[in-house]
Amino acid sequence: MEKVGIYPFMAEPFHCDFSGRLFMGHLGNHMLNAADFHSTDRGFGMKYLMSINRSWVLSRLAIEMEEMPMQYTKFSIETWVESAMRYFTNRNFRIVGDDGKVYGYGRSIWAMIDTQTRQPTDIYAIHDGAIDQWIDADKACPIDKGGRVRMSDAAAFVCTVDTHYSDVDINGHINSVKYIEHILDLWPLDWYRDHQIRRFEIAYVAEAHAGDQLSFYREVDAAGAHCVRIVRSDGTECCRSKVTYLP
């Protein structure tokens, strides 16, 4: 079995926005599925981990796109593990059309947690560190890894969002992709008539659960990127995001 997994998808019409291009949230969901397909095929996927009270949780995600696939476009997501440490692993993605056109890349960081204590647990305890045999440190992923999203206390409050049943995933917390959708909804439809998402970054800090109310704060940094902070009902910061748009 190859170190790089390649998984086919299609930009289904009802997964596309008003312009006919794939929603960023649905692309993110496809990337997470590709990650699970890849890890499952190699013995450390969610189905096995859940049987031993372990799970993968997404810590960071960066997606940088030249353009989004149009509806009915068939494309593949390539994914591979770039590196692994005791508690975290770096996983990369490439989105490429059936015609060879490269739409973009992604970088992600994942932690393995104990589902009972919710604390990080040793990745190398799984199959005696077998993850090392799947690492491909040489395959190129030519986008920035990103860094901490810095925001001031003066960031403007935008709105609050209630969370419900459909926000919750298999790990029992608010789904990673739901945050992406809520963040991109902070801009009105007309904004997206004139702006294209060039890069989306998100760093997850703390879990939120069904019933939590999420408050969104936003400001523009010196480089013109839009930074977003999400805070749950008890005042705990859940995540930060940075969105770079092209006019």
Stockholm file with secondary structure:
# STOCKHOLM 1.0

chainA/1-247         MEKVGIYPFMAEPFHCDFSGRLFMGHLGNHMLNAADFHSTDRGFGMKYLMSINRSWVLSRLAIEMEEMPMQYTKFSIETWVESAMRYFTNRNFRIVGDDGKVYGYGRSIWAMIDTQTRQPTDIYAIHDGAIDQWIDADKACPIDKGGRVRMSDAAAFVCTVDTHYSDVDINGHINSVKYIEHILDLWPLDWYRDHQIRRFEIAYVAEAHAGDQLSFYREVDAAGAHCVRIVRSDGTECCRSKVTYLP
#=GR chainA/1-247 SS CCSSEEEEEECCGGGBCTTSBBCHHHHHHHHHHHHHHHHHHTTCSHHHHHHTTEEEEEEEEEEEESCCCBTTCEEEEEEEEEEECSSEEEEEEEEEETTSCEEEEEEEEEEEEETTTCCBCCGGGGGGTGGGGGBCSSSCCCSCCCCCCCCCTTCEEEEEEECCGGGBCTTSSBCHHHHHHHHHTTSCHHHHHHCEEEEEEEEECSCCCTTCEEEEEEEECTTSCEEEEEECTTSCEEEEEEEEEEC
#=GC SS_cons         CCSSEEEEEECCGGGBCTTSBBCHHHHHHHHHHHHHHHHHHTTCSHHHHHHTTEEEEEEEEEEEESCCCBTTCEEEEEEEEEEECSSEEEEEEEEEETTSCEEEEEEEEEEEEETTTCCBCCGGGGGGTGGGGGBCSSSCCCSCCCCCCCCCTTCEEEEEEECCGGGBCTTSSBCHHHHHHHHHTTSCHHHHHHCEEEEEEEEECSCCCTTCEEEEEEEECTTSCEEEEEECTTSCEEEEEEEEEEC
//
